[in-house]
């Protein structure tokens, strides 16, 4: 995309997710006009889910993955307007929130957080929506 070029419709960001050689039925992110929707990120290390580590460790890894995907879309964490968070355990919220605050110290995005059984054996999943005008 060149400067001033308007994105219309939708655009896949970062390609499809592939884990263990298997292509999953979702994309890392999608751009729709001025918005980028990042798929919920669970912490991955060494090609697989990060099943060990503290909530702080796992939160950092997940947010760093989000930063990388946003970068592929030409966005930064400063462009995030909404975050949705799933925690495996209520007791993890203070540790999660402390790390989250390090990444969003000023003008943090709107956020929802719930406790839920996750589909992957990790402590946290984070999904974001970013806004960056394209024209």
N, C-alpha and C positions, 0 to 999 in steps of 0.2 A: 504494500500500500504506500502511496506517495503522499507527501504533505498536501492537505486540502482535498484528498480523495474521500468521498463519502461512502461509508459502508451501508449497504442496503440489504434487507433480508436478514438471514442469519449466517454465521460463519463459525466453523469449528475451530477452536483454539487448541493447539498442542496435539491434535490427533486423538485417536481413540485410546482408551486405556488398555494396555496389554500387561498381563501378569502371568508369569510362568509360561510364556509363549501362547497364552490363551487371550484372545481379543474379547474384552468385555463389551456389553451392549450399552455403553455410555461413552461420552466424550469427556476429556479433562475439563473443558469449558466451552461455552458457546457465547459468541457476541451476537446481540440483537440490537442493532442501532448503536446507541450510546452506552448500553449496558453490557457487562460481562458477567455471566453466571458461572461460577466455579463449582464443579461437582464436589460433594462432601469429601473432604480429605481425612483419611485415617493415617496415622504415622507409619511410614514405611522405611525400613533400613535393610540393606543388603538384599534387596529384591523381594522382601516379604513384609508382612505386617509386623510392627514392633510390639511384640507380646510381653516384653519386659520393660522395665524403667518406670520412673515415677510419672505422675500426671504432669509435672513440670517438664520433664524430658519429652514426653509424648506430645505435649502441647507445642513446644518449640519446633519439633520436627514437622508437625502438621502445618504450622503457620509458615515455616520456611518453604514447604512444598507449595503452599498457596502463593507466597511471594514469587516463586519461580514461574508458576502458571500465569499469574497476573503479568509478569514481565514479558512472557510470550505474546500477550495481548496488548503490550504497550502501556500497561497500568502499573501502579504501585499500591501498597497498602493504604496510602493516603486517599486513594480513589474508592475504597470500600465504603459502601453506604449501609449495608445490612450484613449481619453475620447470624447464622443459625448454628447452635452448638448442641451436641448430644454427649452426655457424660454417662459412663457406666454406673458410677456411684456418686451419690449426693455429697459424700465426704470429700470428693475430689474438687468440688467447686472452688474453695479458697485457693488451692494451688494453681488450678487452671486460670482463675481470674487474675492472680498476681502476674503470671507470665503474659497473659493476654494484654494486660495493662502496659507491659513493657513495649509491646508492639504497637499499641494504639494509645499513646500517652496524651495526645491532644485531640479534641473533637472526635472521640471514638464513634464508630458506626452504631446504628440501632442494632439491638441484639436480642435474640431469644435463646434460652438455654433450658434444656430438659434433661431429666434422668431417664434413660431408656436402655433396654437390652440392645446391644449392637450386634450387627451381623458378622463382624470380624472381632477376634479376641484382642481388642485394644481398649484403652480407657477413654478415648475421646474421638469425636468426628466433628469437623468444622467445615461449613459451607459458607461461601460469601457471594455477594453481589456487589460489583463495582460500577461506578458511573464515570465515564470520561467522554465528553463531547468530541465527536470525530470531524466536525466540519465547521 
